[in-house]
């Protein structure tokens, strides 16, 4: 069920970043700079969040092929 929400998380992070940037642009009269900054920030947050959501499903790749200590 956790994986199903990944798409919504990506869309939400990007949309909130863009909307926040547009709102700041309208207040500061700086179009389109803060909208683009919000988009970039939303993409970064989306990728970081997806990585954290999917990390348990990726397994432990660092210890693959190594013997466990007894």
C-alpha positions in Angstrom: 0.0 0.0 0.0 2.9 2.3 0.7 4.1 2.1 -2.9 0.7 3.2 -4.3 1.1 6.6 -2.6 4.4 7.3 -4.3 2.8 8.9 -7.4 0.6 11.1 -5.2 3.6 12.1 -3.1 5.5 13.1 -6.2 2.6 15.1 -7.6 1.8 16.8 -4.3 5.4 17.9 -3.7 5.8 19.3 -7.2 2.4 21.0 -7.2 2.9 22.6 -3.8 6.3 23.8 -4.8 5.0 25.4 -8.0 1.9 26.9 -6.2 4.1 28.3 -3.4 6.5 29.8 -6.0 3.6 31.4 -7.9 2.2 32.8 -4.7 5.5 34.3 -3.7 6.0 35.7 -7.3 2.6 37.4 -7.1 3.6 39.0 -3.7 7.1 40.0 -4.7 6.5 40.8 -8.4 9.3 38.5 -9.5 7.7 36.2 -12.1 8.8 33.5 -13.1 11.9 33.1 -10.9 10.3 31.9 -7.7 7.9 29.6 -9.6 10.9 27.9 -11.2 12.6 27.8 -7.8 9.5 26.2 -6.3 9.4 23.7 -9.1 13.0 22.7 -8.5 12.5 22.5 -4.8 9.4 20.4 -5.3 11.3 18.0 -7.5 14.1 17.7 -5.0 11.7 17.1 -2.1 9.8 14.5 -4.3 12.9 12.5 -5.1 14.2 12.6 -1.5 10.8 11.5 -0.2 10.4 8.7 -2.7 13.9 7.5 -1.9 12.9 7.3 1.8 9.6 5.6 1.1 11.2 3.0 -1.2 14.4 2.4 0.9 12.9 -0.5 2.9 11.9 -2.3 -0.4 15.4 -1.9 -1.9 17.0 -4.2 0.8 20.5 -3.8 2.2 22.7 -3.5 -0.9 25.8 -2.5 1.1 26.2 -5.9 2.7 25.3 -8.0 -0.3 27.9 -10.7 -0.9 29.7 -10.1 2.4 29.7 -12.8 5.1 28.0 -12.0 8.4 30.2 -12.0 11.5 29.4 -14.8 14.0 
